[in-house]
Amino acid sequence: MSAVVRWFERRFEFSFPATLYPSVRVRLQGTPARLEEMLRDCPRELLVREAGDQWSIQEHVGHLLDLEPLWMARIEDFVAGHAELTAADLTNRKTHEAGHNSKSLGEIVDGFRQARAGLLELADRADPVRITRTLPHPRMRTPMRLIDHLYFVAEHDDHHLARMWEMMRQSSRS
């Protein structure tokens, strides 16, 4: 049983100032490096080990890559002035069908690094006037500013990093 709180059970409070953008941005930029550091010495057999219907460590990494287009679409929602943020596929079909365990970890992390750079470039170019408005998050119905969305992405990154760390820790104890 995981001690990491299930993602869909998480609740978020977005009461911090938008001036935290540089800190959130740097946190997002650092996720690929944190992944590499954490998984550097992890043996392949542990990376791809599945436990029942739970993702392997490598599938968690692939999931981060798989969601970058959604995060980018949501930035575009702010830029375009849409009425609501783009909805996620709550079944995570893309991750389930991607075959991440058949790929190399380096390939997945490199793809994630490139996609994340694109996300940050898009966020950096966003017009401050358009990004001060809020859009409802489709699942939580919570109004979010762009900074809130980026914080949400950083929290999602850390959720999966924590789950991977936990899986590695459990493996070392057995």
PAKOL-826931 format. One record per residue (C-alpha): y, x, z; residue number from 1; residue in one letter. Coordinates in pm, 1 decimal. Each point is the difference from the previous one (the first is absolute). Layout:
(r (Y; X; Z); NUM; "A");
...
END
This chain:
(r (0.0; 0.0; 0.0); 1; "M");
(r (341.7; 130.4; -95.5); 2; "S");
(r (279.3; 44.1; 252.4); 3; "A");
(r (252.7; -19.3; -285.8); 4; "V");
(r (157.3; -346.5; -4.7); 5; "V");
(r (-98.3; -189.6; -313.7); 6; "R");
(r (281.9; 4.6; -255.6); 7; "W");
(r (24.6; -375.8; -39.1); 8; "F");
(r (30.6; -38.7; 377.1); 9; "E");
(r (308.4; 221.6; 13.4); 10; "R");
(r (338.6; -158.4; 60.4); 11; "R");
(r (327.8; 165.1; -91.2); 12; "F");
(r (351.7; -15.0; 137.9); 13; "E");
(r (266.6; 119.8; -240.2); 14; "F");
(r (303.1; 32.4; 225.2); 15; "S");
(r (82.2; 365.5; -65.7); 16; "F");
(r (306.0; 104.4; -200.8); 17; "P");
(r (-21.0; 79.0; -371.3); 18; "A");
(r (148.0; 339.7; 85.7); 19; "T");
(r (-356.7; 106.2; 88.5); 20; "L");
(r (-73.9; 23.3; -372.5); 21; "Y");
(r (-7.1; 383.7; -7.0); 22; "P");
(r (-257.6; 11.4; 281.7); 23; "S");
(r (-221.9; -265.4; -155.7); 24; "V");
(r (30.0; 165.3; -340.5); 25; "R");
(r (-105.2; 340.1; 134.9); 26; "V");
(r (-293.7; -163.4; 177.9); 27; "R");
(r (-113.1; -158.6; -328.0); 28; "L");
(r (46.1; 326.8; -186.9); 29; "Q");
(r (-219.3; 178.8; 253.5); 30; "G");
(r (-305.5; -223.9; -26.8); 31; "T");
(r (-172.8; 196.7; -280.5); 32; "P");
(r (42.9; 326.2; 193.6); 33; "A");
(r (-130.6; -160.1; 319.5); 34; "R");
(r (-302.5; -128.0; -194.0); 35; "L");
(r (-70.5; 345.4; -139.5); 36; "E");
(r (38.2; 164.7; 340.1); 37; "E");
(r (-220.5; -251.5; 177.0); 38; "M");
(r (-278.4; 1.1; -259.9); 39; "L");
(r (9.1; 367.5; -104.9); 40; "R");
(r (-317.9; 99.3; 183.7); 41; "D");
(r (-175.1; -335.4; -11.8); 42; "C");
(r (-342.2; 34.6; -166.7); 43; "P");
(r (-55.2; -211.9; -310.6); 44; "R");
(r (-296.7; -179.7; 159.5); 45; "E");
(r (232.6; -126.9; 274.4); 46; "L");
(r (277.6; -85.4; -247.5); 47; "L");
(r (-224.7; -234.4; -197.6); 48; "V");
(r (-214.7; -134.4; 286.2); 49; "R");
(r (13.6; -377.4; 15.4); 50; "E");
(r (-89.6; -198.0; 309.4); 51; "A");
(r (-113.8; -348.0; -95.2); 52; "G");
(r (285.1; -188.8; -160.5); 53; "D");
(r (262.7; 247.8; 123.8); 54; "Q");
(r (176.5; 237.4; -236.8); 55; "W");
(r (-75.9; 369.5; 2.7); 56; "S");
(r (276.8; 246.0; 80.8); 57; "I");
(r (43.5; 70.1; -370.1); 58; "Q");
(r (26.0; -372.3; -75.9); 59; "E");
(r (278.9; -24.7; 257.9); 60; "H");
(r (181.9; 277.4; -189.6); 61; "V");
(r (-63.3; -183.5; -327.7); 62; "G");
(r (133.4; -320.0; 153.4); 63; "H");
(r (331.0; 173.6; 72.4); 64; "L");
(r (18.7; 97.5; -366.7); 65; "L");
(r (-102.1; -349.3; -110.7); 66; "D");
(r (290.0; -160.7; 187.8); 67; "L");
(r (279.1; 217.4; -138.4); 68; "E");
(r (57.3; -239.0; -296.9); 69; "P");
(r (43.8; -289.1; 246.6); 70; "L");
(r (249.0; 195.0; 209.5); 71; "W");
(r (193.0; 91.0; -315.9); 72; "M");
(r (-4.7; -361.7; -120.1); 73; "A");
(r (151.7; -103.3; 330.4); 74; "R");
(r (282.5; 251.1; -38.0); 75; "I");
(r (57.1; -147.4; -346.3); 76; "E");
(r (11.6; -345.5; 165.5); 77; "D");
(r (299.2; 115.6; 204.3); 78; "F");
(r (167.5; 164.3; -298.9); 79; "V");
(r (-51.1; -304.8; -223.8); 80; "A");
(r (105.7; -246.1; 269.6); 81; "G");
(r (-324.9; -197.8; -0.2); 82; "H");
(r (-48.0; -286.5; 243.9); 83; "A");
(r (-306.4; 149.8; 170.3); 84; "E");
(r (-191.6; 325.6; 18.4); 85; "L");
(r (-298.6; 43.4; -231.3); 86; "T");
(r (-320.5; -121.9; 163.3); 87; "A");
(r (-287.5; 236.6; 72.3); 88; "A");
(r (-361.2; -60.1; -94.4); 89; "D");
(r (-125.9; -59.8; 353.4); 90; "L");
(r (-360.3; 56.8; -111.7); 91; "T");
(r (80.1; 361.2; -99.3); 92; "N");
(r (-206.9; -47.9; -313.4); 93; "R");
(r (152.2; 304.9; -168.2); 94; "K");
(r (-122.7; 229.3; 277.5); 95; "T");
(r (-343.2; -161.9; 15.4); 96; "H");
(r (-47.9; 43.7; -375.9); 97; "E");
(r (162.9; 341.8; -48.2); 98; "A");
(r (-299.6; 218.9; 75.9); 99; "G");
(r (210.1; 241.4; 206.2); 100; "H");
(r (-310.3; 166.4; 147.0); 101; "N");
(r (-102.5; 120.3; -345.4); 102; "S");
(r (330.0; 187.7; -44.8); 103; "K");
(r (117.4; 321.6; 157.6); 104; "S");
(r (225.5; -25.9; 302.3); 105; "L");
(r (247.7; 232.2; -172.8); 106; "G");
(r (26.4; -233.8; -297.3); 107; "E");
(r (77.7; -297.0; 224.9); 108; "I");
(r (250.3; 188.2; 215.9); 109; "V");
(r (173.7; 145.1; -307.9); 110; "D");
(r (30.0; -349.9; -147.5); 111; "G");
(r (134.8; -127.8; 329.4); 112; "F");
(r (252.5; 285.2; 23.2); 113; "R");
(r (129.0; -77.7; -351.4); 114; "Q");
(r (15.6; -374.5; 63.4); 115; "A");
(r (177.9; 49.9; 331.2); 116; "R");
(r (258.3; 225.4; -165.7); 117; "A");
(r (67.4; -281.0; -247.0); 118; "G");
(r (36.5; -251.8; 281.9); 119; "L");
(r (249.6; 220.7; 181.4); 120; "L");
(r (197.7; 61.7; -317.6); 121; "E");
(r (22.4; -374.9; -56.1); 122; "L");
(r (106.9; -59.8; 360.3); 123; "A");
(r (264.1; 273.8; -19.0); 124; "D");
(r (153.6; -159.9; -311.8); 125; "R");
(r (20.2; -350.4; 149.7); 126; "A");
(r (350.7; -147.5; 10.6); 127; "D");
(r (107.0; -30.1; 366.6); 128; "P");
(r (164.6; -338.3; -66.2); 129; "V");
(r (-321.3; -154.1; -133.2); 130; "R");
(r (-219.5; 148.6; 269.2); 131; "I");
(r (192.8; -140.2; 295.3); 132; "T");
(r (-128.2; -349.5; -70.0); 133; "R");
(r (-329.7; -116.4; 141.1); 134; "T");
(r (-303.1; -134.0; -183.5); 135; "L");
(r (-288.3; -178.0; 171.1); 136; "P");
(r (-327.4; 185.8; 26.8); 137; "H");
(r (-257.2; -228.8; -167.8); 138; "P");
(r (-271.2; 20.9; 267.7); 139; "R");
(r (201.9; 36.0; 320.0); 140; "M");
(r (294.8; -213.6; -113.0); 141; "R");
(r (220.8; 256.8; 174.5); 142; "T");
(r (334.2; 80.5; -164.9); 143; "P");
(r (9.8; 366.5; -99.8); 144; "M");
(r (270.4; 236.6; -116.5); 145; "R");
(r (-92.2; 295.2; -218.8); 146; "L");
(r (-1.8; 228.0; 306.5); 147; "I");
(r (-240.5; -245.0; 168.1); 148; "D");
(r (-228.9; 7.8; -301.3); 149; "H");
(r (-1.5; 380.6; 0.2); 150; "L");
(r (-71.9; 5.3; 373.5); 151; "Y");
(r (-284.7; -246.3; -62.8); 152; "F");
(r (-141.9; 239.2; -263.0); 153; "V");
(r (26.8; 293.7; 243.7); 154; "A");
(r (-179.6; -202.5; 265.2); 155; "E");
(r (-269.6; -91.0; -252.6); 156; "H");
(r (-42.2; 369.6; -85.0); 157; "D");
(r (-34.6; 86.8; 367.3); 158; "D");
(r (-243.1; -285.9; 59.6); 159; "H");
(r (-238.1; 149.9; -255.5); 160; "H");
(r (58.8; 356.8; 119.4); 161; "L");
(r (-87.9; -113.9; 351.9); 162; "A");
(r (-315.6; -168.8; -123.1); 163; "R");
(r (-103.1; 316.0; -189.1); 164; "M");
(r (69.1; 214.3; 307.7); 165; "W");
(r (-208.4; -236.2; 209.0); 166; "E");
(r (-289.9; 17.3; -247.6); 167; "M");
(r (13.1; 380.7; 3.4); 168; "M");
(r (11.3; 3.3; 379.1); 169; "R");
(r (-295.9; -236.8; 29.6); 170; "Q");
(r (-197.4; 217.6; -239.3); 171; "S");
(r (65.1; 314.2; 202.9); 172; "S");
(r (-131.2; -173.3; 313.2); 173; "R");
(r (-331.5; -101.7; -156.9); 174; "S");
END
